Amino acid sequence: MTEPAPVESSRDGSLSFGWHLPLTLRALGRHQLGALVGTGVDFGAMIACVEGLGLAPAGAAAIGSALGAVTNFTVGRTWVFRRRSESASGQAFRYALVSAASAGWNSFGEHLVHDLAHVRYVLARAFVALAVGVLWNFPMHRHFVFR
């Protein structure tokens, strides 16, 4: 049995944990802040549409989700990963693919944690969202969307 490789720092400041998954802690922190901003826009817009415009919650949720996604994409492109030189349309297409898969992972995780493990749905949602954000969204945004 081989020993795991030690943690090593590379020239770009990323850390390698022996399984060849570079993880830049600063980028991860920015990614999570960007997700928080996008979520704030999502929920804020949804509440404004319901309370201020009298829209139905389902329609308001769709509007909020779209605005949150646009916000998260823009923050990711300009601040988190700083990848403005490539065409935004190519990045947006890849972002949409990752987001669709993320929705599936979130739904599957909610099923596992809430339905099967019987954890309260809000706590399950928070746990699953954090796990999907760190284990799926961050690596896919870093290495596929904003490469």
C-alpha positions as CSV (number, residue, x, y, z in Angstrom):
1,M,0.0,0.0,0.0
2,T,1.4,3.4,-0.9
3,E,1.5,6.4,1.3
4,P,-0.6,9.4,0.2
5,A,1.4,12.2,-1.4
6,P,2.1,15.1,0.9
7,V,0.3,18.4,0.5
8,E,2.4,20.5,-1.9
9,S,2.1,24.1,-3.0
10,S,2.5,25.0,-6.7
11,R,3.6,28.2,-8.4
12,D,-0.1,29.4,-8.9
13,G,-0.8,29.0,-5.1
14,S,-2.9,25.9,-5.5
15,L,-2.5,22.9,-3.2
16,S,-2.2,19.4,-4.4
17,F,-3.5,16.8,-1.9
18,G,-1.9,13.8,-3.7
19,W,-4.9,12.8,-5.8
20,H,-4.2,15.5,-8.4
21,L,-7.1,17.7,-7.4
22,P,-5.8,21.2,-7.2
23,L,-7.6,23.3,-4.6
24,T,-7.0,27.0,-4.3
25,L,-8.4,28.0,-1.0
26,R,-8.7,31.7,-2.0
27,A,-10.7,30.8,-5.2
28,L,-12.9,28.4,-3.1
29,G,-13.7,31.2,-0.7
30,R,-14.5,33.6,-3.5
31,H,-16.6,31.0,-5.2
32,Q,-18.6,30.5,-2.0
33,L,-19.1,34.3,-1.6
34,G,-20.2,34.5,-5.2
35,A,-22.7,31.7,-4.6
36,L,-24.0,33.6,-1.5
37,V,-24.4,36.8,-3.6
38,G,-26.3,34.9,-6.3
39,T,-28.5,33.2,-3.7
40,G,-29.3,36.6,-2.2
41,V,-30.3,38.0,-5.6
42,D,-32.4,34.8,-6.2
43,F,-34.3,35.0,-2.9
44,G,-34.5,38.8,-2.9
45,A,-36.0,38.9,-6.4
46,M,-38.4,36.1,-5.6
47,I,-39.7,37.9,-2.5
48,A,-39.9,41.2,-4.3
49,C,-41.9,39.6,-7.1
50,V,-44.3,38.0,-4.7
51,E,-44.7,40.8,-2.2
52,G,-44.2,43.8,-4.4
53,L,-45.6,42.7,-7.8
54,G,-48.2,40.1,-6.6
55,L,-46.8,37.3,-8.7
56,A,-47.4,33.7,-7.8
57,P,-44.5,32.1,-5.9
58,A,-43.7,29.5,-8.6
59,G,-43.3,32.2,-11.2
60,A,-41.4,34.4,-8.8
61,A,-39.1,31.5,-8.0
62,A,-38.3,31.1,-11.7
63,I,-37.5,34.8,-12.1
64,G,-35.4,34.8,-9.0
65,S,-33.5,31.7,-10.0
66,A,-32.7,33.1,-13.4
67,L,-31.5,36.4,-12.0
68,G,-29.4,34.6,-9.3
69,A,-27.8,32.4,-12.0
70,V,-26.9,35.4,-14.2
71,T,-25.5,37.1,-11.1
72,N,-23.5,34.0,-10.1
73,F,-22.2,33.6,-13.7
74,T,-21.1,37.2,-13.9
75,V,-19.4,37.2,-10.5
76,G,-17.7,33.9,-11.4
77,R,-16.4,35.3,-14.7
78,T,-15.3,38.7,-13.5
79,W,-14.2,38.2,-9.9
80,V,-13.9,34.5,-8.8
81,F,-12.0,33.1,-11.7
82,R,-11.2,36.3,-13.6
83,R,-11.7,34.8,-17.1
84,R,-13.0,37.7,-19.2
85,S,-10.7,37.1,-22.2
86,E,-12.8,34.1,-23.5
87,S,-16.1,34.5,-25.2
88,A,-18.9,34.9,-22.6
89,S,-21.3,32.8,-24.8
90,G,-19.0,29.7,-24.6
91,Q,-18.7,30.1,-20.8
92,A,-22.4,30.7,-20.4
93,F,-23.2,27.5,-22.3
94,R,-20.9,25.5,-20.2
95,Y,-22.3,27.2,-17.1
96,A,-25.8,26.2,-18.1
97,L,-24.7,22.5,-18.5
98,V,-23.0,22.5,-15.0
99,S,-26.1,24.2,-13.5
100,A,-28.4,21.6,-15.0
101,A,-26.3,18.8,-13.5
102,S,-26.1,20.7,-10.2
103,A,-29.9,20.8,-10.0
104,G,-30.0,17.1,-10.5
105,W,-27.3,16.5,-7.8
106,N,-29.2,18.8,-5.4
107,S,-32.5,16.9,-6.1
108,F,-30.8,13.5,-5.7
109,G,-29.1,14.6,-2.5
110,E,-32.3,16.0,-1.1
111,H,-33.9,12.6,-1.8
112,L,-31.1,10.8,-0.1
113,V,-30.7,13.0,3.0
114,H,-34.4,14.0,3.5
115,D,-36.4,11.2,2.2
116,L,-34.2,8.3,3.0
117,A,-32.2,9.5,6.0
118,H,-35.2,11.5,7.4
119,V,-33.3,14.7,8.1
120,R,-35.5,17.9,8.2
121,Y,-35.8,19.2,4.7
122,V,-34.3,22.7,5.3
123,L,-31.3,21.2,7.0
124,A,-31.0,18.5,4.3
125,R,-31.1,21.2,1.7
126,A,-28.4,23.3,3.3
127,F,-26.1,20.3,3.7
128,V,-26.7,19.1,0.2
129,A,-26.3,22.6,-1.3
130,L,-23.0,23.0,0.5
131,A,-21.7,19.6,-0.6
132,V,-22.8,20.1,-4.2
133,G,-21.3,23.6,-4.2
134,V,-17.9,22.5,-3.0
135,L,-17.6,19.0,-4.6
136,W,-19.4,19.7,-8.0
137,N,-19.9,23.4,-8.8
138,F,-16.5,24.7,-7.7
139,P,-14.4,22.1,-9.5
140,M,-16.6,22.3,-12.6
141,H,-16.6,26.1,-12.7
142,R,-12.8,26.2,-12.2
143,H,-11.8,23.5,-14.7
144,F,-14.6,23.4,-17.2
145,V,-16.7,26.7,-17.3
146,F,-14.0,29.2,-16.6
147,R,-10.9,27.2,-17.6
